[in-house]
Amino acid sequence: MTEPLIELKGISKAFGKNQVLDNVDLQIYKGEAIGIIGPSGTGKSTILRIIAGLLQPDAGQIYIQGQKRDGLIEDGADTVGIGMVFQQAALFDSLTVDENVGFSLYQNSKLERSRIRQLVNEKLDMVGLPGIGHLYPSELSGGMRKRVSFARAIMSNPDHPADNPEVLLYDEPTAGLDPIASTVIEDLIRSLQSIQDVCSTYCIVTHQESTIRRTADRLVFLYQGKVQWQGKVSEIDHTDDPLIRQFMSGSINGPIQVVG
């Protein structure tokens, strides 16, 4: 089998006495669209942050194209660029859209500002938001802010193509959006996957059924800190696994413990 782009082996993470991840194995292959699902508080966002190199696991190893990662992302460059879209967009309110999207290039590259603005405009076009670089986040709708965060995540540096994102991590990208805005975001996630020289591989955390069905090809179900089930999206309607059946039906009766 082809070597995975990213592989987690025996990853564990606790916050105080709360064991969030417990000996988790996960492989992400080039061109995959993986959905990580499960009840709230089961470590889905935590695993994204560990993959991104923003959070250190307590135990286990992370391999990027077969090379073991030591430390966090600032401790050494990965062989694969990884971009992350945060749940609340995480834009800087005091900066314009242009400054948000081009932030890493403005801060860390030697490119002329005019060239950075050109690259920003290209990315805004890709997410369907041309001509809004002068606006501030407060002037945008929730769906527009999400798309701006997508543009920032796929920003590339032509002088250092090795640093350009090859894998995107989406943390609840449709949370808080109405059904129509959610559909726009879901379509955008799929369309970005098909654009040449933009990330063809992504991992998405979501609770929304439409997002699960429309953006993922393979699903990983997390519960009580462990991977309890994996399979294709097409299998969720036919599996006899009681965890999946309860989760997808929203029933309060079943092996998933209802808090409160």
TORPA-234766 format. One line per field, with one value per residue (C-alpha): y, z, x; residue in one letter. Coordinates in steps of 0.001 Angstrom, whole numbers, plus 524288, in hexadecimal, padded with zeros to 5 digits. Layout:
! TORPA-234766
Y (Y_...)
Z (Z_...)
X (X_...)
resn (A_...)
! end
This chain:
! TORPA-234766
Y (80000_80DEB_8147D_81DB2_82C49_82CEB_821D5_8220E_81680_8145B_822A7_825C6_832DB_8368D_84392_841CF_83579_835BD_82BBC_831B0_828BF_81AF9_813B7_818CA_8142C_81BD3_81C21_826D8_823B1_82D0B_830FF_82C77_833AC_82EB2_8322E_830EF_82F8A_82C20_8320D_83EEE_83E61_8322D_83875_83BC0_849B2_84550_83B91_8462C_84EE8_843C3_84105_84F87_84FB3_85970_85004_845F6_83857_831F4_8254E_81FC9_82387_82BFD_82911_83283_82B53_82106_82A95_82B78_838E5_83D62_84888_85282_858EE_8643A_85A92_8562F_85682_84ACE_8446E_846F6_85448_853FB_85EAD_85FCB_86622_868E8_86774_875F9_87A70_880C6_88D16_8990F_8A31B_8AEAF_8AA5B_8AB1F_89EF1_8A139_8A1FF_895E2_88D6B_891D2_8926F_8880E_88DE9_89BDE_8976A_88D39_88E8B_897BF_8996C_8A711_8AB90_8ACFD_89EBA_89A4E_8A1D8_89B13_88DB9_89172_89555_88861_880EC_88967_88674_877F2_878C5_8812F_88E18_89702_8A552_8A4E8_8A667_8B413_8AFBD_8AC29_89F6B_8A6EF_8AAB1_89C88_8923A_885C5_87E14_88848_88816_87952_87AB1_88507_87B60_8715E_87B1E_87D55_86EA2_86C55_8781D_87441_87A2F_878F8_87AE5_86F21_86538_85A92_8620B_862E3_85B7A_84DDE_849A4_851B6_84F99_854A7_85602_856B9_85F6D_85FE9_861E6_86CF7_86EB4_86DAD_86264_86AA6_87062_862AE_85DB7_868AA_864CF_85647_858C4_8616B_856E7_84D45_85722_85AE9_84C93_84C0C_85866_855D8_85A10_85B7F_85165_84490_83E54_84265_83E13_843E4_843B0_84582_84218_84627_83AE9_84276_845F2_837DC_832C4_83D5E_83FA8_832B4_8260B_81E8E_82008_81DFD_81D21_8215D_81E2D_81D75_82121_815C1_8130D_80AA7_8094E_80C9E_80B64_811CA_81BF8_812E1_808DA_81118_80E03_7FF52_7FC7E_7F4E5_7FC05_8011F_80D3F_811CA_80E92_81660_821D8_8234C_821D4_82B36_8219D_82310_81441_80C5D_80A2C_8189B_81E89_82AB9_83556_83C9A)
Z (80000_7FD74_808E8_81010_80F8E_81E21_827ED_83661_83E9E_84C83_84ECB_85C7F_8628F_86FA3_87572_8840A_88760_87A85_8711E_8640A_85AD9_85E7D_8559B_848C4_83B9C_82F52_82155_81753_80931_7FDDD_7F766_802B1_80885_81675_81FE0_82E7A_83583_842F7_84EC0_85491_85D2A_856FD_85242_84427_8446D_84CFB_842C5_83845_84096_842BD_83417_83188_83B2D_84417_84F7D_854D0_857D6_864D6_85E0B_85060_843C2_83816_82AC6_81F50_812A4_81A9F_82266_830F2_835C9_84230_849B1_8448B_8373D_83B34_83F19_8311A_823AC_81F8F_8125D_80F55_810C2_819A6_81A0E_8243D_823E6_831CF_83645_838BC_82CE2_83661_82E63_833D8_835D5_834BA_82783_81A37_8128A_80A2F_81640_81C2A_81024_80D33_81B77_81ACC_80E6E_81386_82004_81B42_80CB8_804AB_7FA3D_7F61F_7FC10_7EE84_7EB97_7F86B_7F55B_7E825_7EEB1_7F89A_7EDBD_7E6E4_7F33D_7F5B0_7E7D4_7EA9E_7F63A_7EEFC_7F5AA_7EB8B_7EEB1_7FD79_801B8_8070B_81044_81EA2_824B2_82BB8_81E71_81A22_81C76_823B9_8171A_810EE_81CA1_81B43_80CF8_8102D_819CC_80EB7_8062C_81112_812FD_804AB_80368_7FCD3_7FB52_7ED5E_7F289_7FB9F_7F549_7FED2_809A2_8024B_8088E_8032D_80DDE_81345_8209B_8227B_83049_82FB7_82386_822BC_83142_833CA_82586_81FBE_81637_80A12_80F18_81323_80562_7FFEB_8092A_80641_7F7A5_7F990_80138_7F626_7EB7D_7F20A_7F230_7E360_7E057_7DB79_7E4C2_7EFFC_7FACD_7F580_802F9_80EA9_81BD5_820FA_82E71_82E25_834CF_829A7_821D9_81506_816C1_81A05_80DDE_8046C_80819_80CFF_80611_811E3_81FEE_82CD1_838BC_845B4_852C3_86060_85AF0_8516F_8431D_84436_835C4_82858_81B2F_80EE2_80FBE_807AA_812A0_81D52_818D6_818D8_8240B_82FD5_838B1_843F7_84619_83802_837AE_8441A_84002_83280_8375F_842D4_84C1A_85AB5_85C11_85959_85D7F_85C63_869C9_869D0_87260_87ACA)
X (80000_8045A_80B02_801CA_80439_8018B_8013E_7FE0A_80258_7FDA2_7FA0E_7F53D_7F1BE_7EBF2_7E7EC_7E8E6_7E14F_7D9E0_7DFA5_7DBB2_7E35B_7E75F_7F0F1_7EB52_7F07F_7ED0C_7F20C_7EF8D_7F2C7_7F4DA_7E815_7DF8F_7D406_7D2EE_7C80C_7CA6F_7BD83_7B889_7B1B4_7B633_7C22D_7C811_7D4AC_7D16A_7D6A1_7E1EC_7E66B_7E627_7EEBC_7F83E_7F8C6_7FB16_80659_7FF91_7FE30_807A1_80236_80560_80926_80A61_8112C_80DAE_8137C_81319_8162D_81D08_8254E_822F4_81F2D_825EA_81FA6_81603_81511_81DED_82897_82AF1_824CE_81C90_81ED7_8106C_809FD_7FE14_7F3C1_7E908_7DB9A_7D70D_7C907_7C6B2_7CEBF_7D891_7DA76_7E15A_7D694_7DFDE_7E536_7DEC5_7DB45_7E766_7F009_7E9A6_7EAF2_7F8CB_7FD04_807AD_80D74_80D11_813D2_81D77_82040_8288C_81E0E_81A14_80D42_80762_80AB5_804A1_7F82F_7F7C6_7F901_7EE90_7E542_7E7A7_7E3FB_7D80D_7D3A3_7D525_7CBEA_7C20F_7C501_7CB43_7CD73_7CB8A_7D9B7_7D73B_7CC5C_7CDBD_7C8A7_7BDD5_7B856_7B6DE_7AC74_7AFDD_7B0BE_7B98A_7C2AB_7C3AC_7C759_7D18F_7D78C_7D7ED_7DF39_7E912_7EAED_7EE3F_7F739_803EA_8115B_8169F_82477_82350_81A1E_81E5E_81747_80A6A_7FF25_7FCED_7F37B_7E838_7E21C_7D438_7CEED_7C005_7BFEC_7B0FE_7AE4E_7A4C8_7A109_79373_790D7_79324_79FED_7A401_7A1AD_7AA31_7B53A_7B3AC_7B44C_7C030_7C76A_7C556_7C8AF_7D58C_7D950_7D867_7E02F_7EDE2_7F8C1_7EEFF_7ED8E_7E856_7E816_7E019_7DB01_7CE58_7C825_7B977_7ACA0_7A3A6_79DFC_79DE1_7AC35_7AF9D_7A8D5_7AD22_7BB58_7C0E7_7C458_7C972_7C4DD_7CBD5_7C2EC_7C8DB_7C2AA_7C879_7D5B6_7D6A6_7D3EB_7C7BA_7C447_7C9A8_7C34A_7BE58_7B395_7AAFC_7ABC7_7A5A4_797C5_79A05_7A360_79E91_7A829_79FC8_7A836_7A6A5_79834_795AA_79E42_7985A_78A5A_78C32_785E9_787E8_78702_7932F_7A143_7A4FD_7A32B_79ACA_7A0A8_796DD)
resn (M_T_E_P_L_I_E_L_K_G_I_S_K_A_F_G_K_N_Q_V_L_D_N_V_D_L_Q_I_Y_K_G_E_A_I_G_I_I_G_P_S_G_T_G_K_S_T_I_L_R_I_I_A_G_L_L_Q_P_D_A_G_Q_I_Y_I_Q_G_Q_K_R_D_G_L_I_E_D_G_A_D_T_V_G_I_G_M_V_F_Q_Q_A_A_L_F_D_S_L_T_V_D_E_N_V_G_F_S_L_Y_Q_N_S_K_L_E_R_S_R_I_R_Q_L_V_N_E_K_L_D_M_V_G_L_P_G_I_G_H_L_Y_P_S_E_L_S_G_G_M_R_K_R_V_S_F_A_R_A_I_M_S_N_P_D_H_P_A_D_N_P_E_V_L_L_Y_D_E_P_T_A_G_L_D_P_I_A_S_T_V_I_E_D_L_I_R_S_L_Q_S_I_Q_D_V_C_S_T_Y_C_I_V_T_H_Q_E_S_T_I_R_R_T_A_D_R_L_V_F_L_Y_Q_G_K_V_Q_W_Q_G_K_V_S_E_I_D_H_T_D_D_P_L_I_R_Q_F_M_S_G_S_I_N_G_P_I_Q_V_V_G)
! end
